[in-house]
Amino acid sequence: MTGKKQPEEPVRAVALRHDRSVPAAPEVLAQGTGEVAKRILELAAEEGIPVRQDPDLVELLAAVEIGQEIPVELYEAVAALLAFLYQLSSAGEAGDCEH
């Protein structure tokens, strides 16, 4: 043990857009690290958009270009995320979430 503290990884965020009335996959609306990620999270909080912390999923989604639909390989993971968020929305808790 060297006693050195590991540097913290920069904050990373990806915002998705999904319109249930349109038969299309969710798309990446915004993404970034550091200050850009913090701003994405601030805007989500201001708008009452729930946030879910999932570093592995964020890493995969960060590879998708802004404005592009998520790839088929991520459908299952994103579907689970959307189901969770829709449950929160139905329960009236959406604005208070950071999981």
C-alpha positions in Angstrom: 0.0 0.0 0.0 1.5 3.3 -1.1 -0.8 5.6 0.7 -1.5 7.5 -2.5 -5.0 8.5 -3.0 -6.4 7.4 -6.4 -7.5 10.4 -8.5 -11.3 10.6 -8.8 -12.7 9.8 -12.2 -14.3 12.8 -13.9 -18.0 13.1 -13.8 -19.6 11.7 -16.9 -23.2 12.0 -18.1 -25.3 11.0 -21.1 -28.8 12.3 -21.6 -31.3 10.3 -23.6 -34.5 11.4 -25.4 -37.4 8.9 -25.8 -40.8 9.7 -27.1 -43.2 6.8 -26.4 -45.6 8.1 -29.1 -42.9 7.5 -31.8 -41.8 3.9 -32.7 -38.1 4.7 -32.6 -35.3 3.8 -30.3 -34.1 6.4 -27.7 -31.5 8.8 -29.0 -28.5 10.4 -27.3 -29.5 14.0 -26.6 -26.3 15.2 -24.9 -23.1 13.8 -23.4 -20.0 15.0 -21.7 -17.4 14.8 -19.0 -16.3 17.2 -16.3 -18.1 20.6 -16.4 -20.3 19.6 -19.3 -21.5 16.5 -17.4 -22.2 18.6 -14.4 -24.2 21.0 -16.5 -26.2 18.1 -18.0 -27.0 16.9 -14.4 -27.9 20.5 -13.3 -30.3 20.9 -16.2 -31.9 17.5 -15.4 -32.4 18.6 -11.8 -33.9 22.0 -12.9 -36.3 20.3 -15.2 -37.3 17.5 -12.8 -35.8 14.8 -15.0 -34.7 11.8 -13.0 -31.1 10.7 -13.0 -29.8 7.2 -12.7 -26.2 6.5 -11.9 -24.8 3.6 -14.0 -21.2 4.1 -14.9 -21.1 1.0 -17.1 -24.1 2.1 -19.2 -22.8 5.7 -19.4 -19.6 4.4 -20.8 -21.4 2.4 -23.5 -23.8 5.3 -24.3 -20.9 7.8 -24.5 -19.7 5.9 -27.6 -23.0 6.9 -29.4 -22.9 10.1 -31.4 -25.2 12.9 -30.2 -28.5 12.8 -32.2 -28.1 9.1 -33.0 -30.4 6.3 -31.8 -28.9 3.9 -29.3 -27.6 0.7 -31.0 -29.5 -2.6 -30.8 -26.9 -4.0 -28.4 -28.0 -1.5 -25.7 -31.8 -1.9 -26.1 -32.1 -4.3 -23.2 -30.1 -2.1 -20.8 -31.9 1.1 -21.8 -35.3 -0.6 -21.7 -34.7 -1.6 -18.1 -33.6 2.0 -17.4 -36.7 3.5 -19.1 -39.0 1.0 -17.3 -37.5 2.2 -14.0 -38.0 5.8 -14.9 -41.5 5.4 -16.1 -42.3 3.6 -12.8 -41.0 6.7 -10.9 -43.0 9.0 -13.1 -46.2 7.0 -12.5 -45.5 7.1 -8.7 -45.0 10.9 -8.9 -41.3 10.6 -7.7 -39.5 11.5 -10.9 -38.3 14.9 -9.8 -36.7 13.5 -6.6 -34.6 10.7 -8.0 -30.9 10.2 -8.3 -30.1 6.5 -8.3 
